[in-house]
Amino acid sequence: MEDFHKRFPDDDACLEQIKEQRFPQGITHCRKCLKSRKHYRVKGRTAYACETCGNHIFPLAGTIFEKTSTSLRLWFYAMYLMGSTRCGISAKQIQRETGVTYKCAWRIFHQIRKLMSEEELRLGGTGGGGVEADEAYFGGRRKNDSGRMLAGNKGHLTTVMGVLERKGRIVARVQPVSIAATSALVKEYVMPETMIFTDEGSAYNALPRLEGMGYEHKRINHSAKVYVAGEVHTNTIEGFWSLVKRGIGGVYHSVSAKYLQTYLNEYSFRYNRRDSGNLIFAALLERASETLSRKPSLQA
């Protein structure tokens, strides 16, 4: 925390960080000069001016900070907290610590979670320990409903599928639990020549057909109360589901189906960097400097 305060004592330091990540040393293409020029900070504005013609560039354009009226340092502090925690931090907590409104704090966290989406992952491959695939169900008990949930009575819950690389990364997606969806998820995120471990669920019945594409498949029979058979188990990914459910239940209490994917992105992002220590904050800063839209970052 002391390092954070020393590095980012005010909004100017935060803006300078974004500028350096997007335009190192302030050197970038000037639309008016049509050349790479040095740009200097414009006092009182979140802009930098070309040393020759005075044309402005805006480092925050196209990022999650664009047009924000909230202190940049507060944004950075929220990213620091989200990168440092293991089970998550609520918008109410940041509201209490900083004095902003709950609406503002919630929007900040929602925007930061957009940075945590990872679509480009490819798991497994030759020489690895294989991947585990499993489903999970999120949601509360139906109104006026009581007792244990009956088999097949899961229509009121949100279904999630996950593929986890042993000693590696995870991909978790809100999607139906079906044979077609499971096969599509595996083909999209798991490389061929990978061993896939699942339980006996019917959603994985089509995975043996993928063996012609280079995949292998082994199952553990949970219904027979067998949970580990040598290297065959799904305990690793079930541990991840446990982490997410306890985090949501203890910190956020409940999450709507509409935003569940963003929370899965948050937990997956941290899990995939669990050995990075405080470098998770640095990874978020790097992503925050990237343009999240096709809006131009240079403005005349």
Secondary structure, DSSP 8 states (H G I E B T S, - for coil): -HHHHHH-SSHHHHHHHHHHHHSGGGEEEETTTTEEEEEEE-TTSS-EEETTT--EE-TTTTSTTTT--S-HHHHHHHHHHHHH-SS---HHHHHHHH---HHHHHHHHHHHHHHT------B--TTS--EEEEEEEE----TT--SS--TT--TTSEEEEEEEETTS-EEEEE---SHHHHHHHHHHHB-SS-EEEEES-GGGTTGGGGGGGT-EEEEE-GGGT---BTTB--HHHHHHHHHHHHHIIIIIS---TTTHHHHHHHHHHHHTTTTSTTHHHHHHHHHHTS-SSSS-SB--
